[in-house]
Amino acid sequence: MMDPHSLVDRRFSVCDRISFGSRPSDVDTSMRCGGSSDDENMDEESPGGTFFSPMPCGYDIREHVKNLKVSCVGRGLMGYLGNKGSISISMSLHQTSFCFVCTHLTSGQKDGDELRRNADVVEILRKTRFPHAHGARDEKWPETILDHDRIIWLGDLNYRIALSYRSVKALVEMHNWKQLLEKDQLRIEQRFGRVFAGWKEGRIYFPPTYKYSYNSDRYAGDDMHPNEKRRTPAWCDRILWYGRGLNQLCYVRGESRFSDHRPVYSIFTAEVKLPSQAQFGSFTRSSSLMGVDELPYPTYPRSYTDINFY
């Protein structure tokens, strides 16, 4: 029988050195893989540690996923077209509601562009609606994003780093994530309560995910080409969560070269209320894997130890 975590173990962690053929990983191998949110975003009431499943190893949760609904909001040209915006999925698992919000927010690195991204978030929260399913029972199910018990928001949020290109490049080369994050627009806007108030994000121990030259490990602008725009490296691609009962085990980036972004992904455990229980149970599944993009499995040299997120 296949180990239920075998698929997870094949993925790499930011704390492990990895070789992609002849191409080394650019992650900081001295950093550990964090499971909880940053200290500034921590909630003392949030559950800690790893939850173990009370369900049999072969338990199939698919038949208990109900009330699937989709809602889309366009935030592109004139605030309506779909080149920017969101796709949100609502579902219930047993008696717990989940919402997954995938977004592509306004781009740009000019002063004030972060306020347009904030406005995108506000409008997505305001306009996203999940209609009551036809023929459903009288149970009260969420209509808006914030009505859900567990929410995960992911995608190209496009928030930049408020420093010059040269300053960011120097700090990236030093792996000084702390100083870079102090100038990260998303963190700044959160601190001032202008966006994602009460939302959490895991510790970031990986290099900025944008902007790379096509099919390379070089940030766009390192060696200026005639047709290449210089973009200051930034953590555009993010995963946040809201609500009690979610615990992040890992938050890392991948090394796919198919885009000018590097994808990020995360693994969570979630508490789920079962119909037969007054208290909450929880489960951990390899299907909890969440990513912005499909990532290739890396090749591990024999000298490296097996990866264990736990």
GIQUI-V373781 format. One record per residue. N is the residue number from 1. PHI is phi as a letter, one per 40 degrees, with the letter a starting at -180 (* if undefined). OMEGA is omega in radians with two decimals (999 if undefined). Layout:
n: (N;N)
phi: (PHI;PHI)
omega: (OMEGA;OMEGA)
This chain:
n: (1;2;3;4;5;6;7;8;9;10;11;12;13;14;15;16;17;18;19;20;21;22;23;24;25;26;27;28;29;30;31;32;33;34;35;36;37;38;39;40;41;42;43;44;45;46;47;48;49;50;51;52;53;54;55;56;57;58;59;60;61;62;63;64;65;66;67;68;69;70;71;72;73;74;75;76;77;78;79;80;81;82;83;84;85;86;87;88;89;90;91;92;93;94;95;96;97;98;99;100;101;102;103;104;105;106;107;108;109;110;111;112;113;114;115;116;117;118;119;120;121;122;123;124;125;126;127;128;129;130;131;132;133;134;135;136;137;138;139;140;141;142;143;144;145;146;147;148;149;150;151;152;153;154;155;156;157;158;159;160;161;162;163;164;165;166;167;168;169;170;171;172;173;174;175;176;177;178;179;180;181;182;183;184;185;186;187;188;189;190;191;192;193;194;195;196;197;198;199;200;201;202;203;204;205;206;207;208;209;210;211;212;213;214;215;216;217;218;219;220;221;222;223;224;225;226;227;228;229;230;231;232;233;234;235;236;237;238;239;240;241;242;243;244;245;246;247;248;249;250;251;252;253;254;255;256;257;258;259;260;261;262;263;264;265;266;267;268;269;270;271;272;273;274;275;276;277;278;279;280;281;282;283;284;285;286;287;288;289;290;291;292;293;294;295;296;297;298;299;300;301;302;303;304;305;306;307;308;309;310)
phi: (*;c;c;d;b;c;c;c;c;c;c;c;b;c;c;b;c;b;b;b;g;c;b;c;c;b;c;c;c;c;c;c;c;c;b;b;c;c;d;c;b;c;b;c;c;c;c;b;g;b;c;b;c;c;c;d;d;c;c;b;c;d;c;c;c;b;f;c;a;b;b;b;b;c;b;c;d;g;g;b;c;c;c;b;i;a;b;b;b;b;a;b;b;f;b;b;c;b;b;b;b;b;b;b;c;d;c;h;b;c;d;g;c;c;c;c;c;d;c;d;c;d;c;c;c;c;c;c;b;b;c;c;c;c;g;c;c;c;c;c;b;c;b;b;c;c;c;c;c;b;b;b;b;a;h;c;c;g;c;b;b;c;a;c;d;c;c;c;d;c;c;c;c;c;f;c;c;c;c;c;c;c;b;c;d;c;c;c;c;c;c;c;g;c;a;f;c;g;c;b;a;c;c;b;b;b;c;d;c;a;b;b;c;d;f;a;b;b;c;c;h;d;b;c;b;d;b;b;c;c;b;c;d;a;c;c;c;b;b;b;a;a;h;c;g;b;b;c;c;a;a;a;b;b;b;c;c;c;a;c;b;b;c;b;a;a;b;b;b;b;c;b;c;c;d;c;b;c;c;c;b;a;a;b;b;c;c;c;c;b;a;c;a;c;b;c;c;c;b;c;c;c;c;c;c;c;c;b;c;b)
omega: (-3.12;3.06;-3.10;-3.14;-3.05;3.12;3.11;-3.07;3.14;3.08;-3.08;3.13;3.12;-3.10;-3.13;3.08;-3.02;3.06;3.07;-3.03;3.11;-3.05;3.14;3.06;3.12;3.10;-3.14;-3.04;3.13;-3.10;3.11;3.14;-3.06;3.13;-3.10;-3.11;3.11;-3.08;-3.08;-3.11;-3.01;3.11;-3.06;-3.12;-3.11;-3.13;3.14;3.11;-3.12;3.12;3.12;-3.02;3.02;-3.07;3.11;-3.08;-3.10;-3.08;-3.12;-3.06;-2.99;-3.11;3.14;3.05;-3.04;2.98;3.12;3.13;-3.13;3.08;-3.11;3.09;3.09;3.12;-3.11;-3.08;-3.12;3.10;-3.07;-3.04;-2.93;3.07;2.97;3.13;-3.02;2.91;-3.08;3.12;3.08;3.10;3.03;3.03;-2.96;-3.10;3.13;-3.12;3.13;3.02;3.10;-3.04;3.10;-3.01;2.94;-3.03;-3.09;-3.13;3.09;3.14;3.06;3.06;3.14;3.12;3.12;3.12;3.06;3.08;3.06;-3.13;3.08;-3.13;-3.14;-3.11;3.09;3.10;-3.09;-2.99;-3.12;3.13;3.09;-3.07;3.11;-3.08;-3.14;3.11;3.14;3.10;-3.04;-3.13;-3.14;3.11;-3.00;3.07;3.13;3.13;-3.04;3.06;-3.05;3.12;-3.08;-3.08;3.04;-3.11;-3.07;3.07;3.09;-3.12;2.98;3.07;-3.02;3.10;-3.02;3.07;3.10;3.12;-3.10;3.14;3.14;-3.14;-3.14;-3.14;3.08;3.14;3.08;-3.06;-3.13;-3.08;-3.08;-3.12;3.08;-3.11;3.07;3.12;3.11;-3.05;-3.12;3.12;3.14;-3.12;3.07;-3.12;3.13;3.07;-3.09;3.13;3.07;3.09;3.14;3.09;-3.11;3.04;-3.14;3.09;3.13;3.10;-3.12;-3.08;3.06;-3.00;-3.06;0.04;-3.13;2.98;-3.07;3.05;3.12;3.06;-3.07;3.04;3.10;-3.09;3.10;3.06;-2.98;3.01;-3.07;-3.06;-3.05;3.09;3.09;3.08;3.09;3.13;-3.09;3.02;-3.13;-2.99;-2.96;3.01;3.11;3.07;-3.09;3.12;3.10;3.07;3.03;3.12;-3.10;3.12;-3.10;-3.11;-3.01;3.08;3.07;-3.07;3.07;-3.12;-3.00;-3.07;3.00;3.01;2.89;-3.12;3.03;3.06;-3.05;3.08;-3.12;2.75;-3.11;3.02;-3.12;3.11;-3.13;-3.10;-3.04;-3.06;3.05;3.11;-3.11;2.93;3.13;-3.12;3.06;-3.11;3.04;3.11;3.07;-3.14;-3.12;-3.14;3.07;-3.09;3.09;-3.04;3.06;3.08;3.13;3.06;-3.09;3.01;-3.05;-3.08;-3.10;-3.12;3.09;-3.12;3.10;-3.14;-3.03;999)
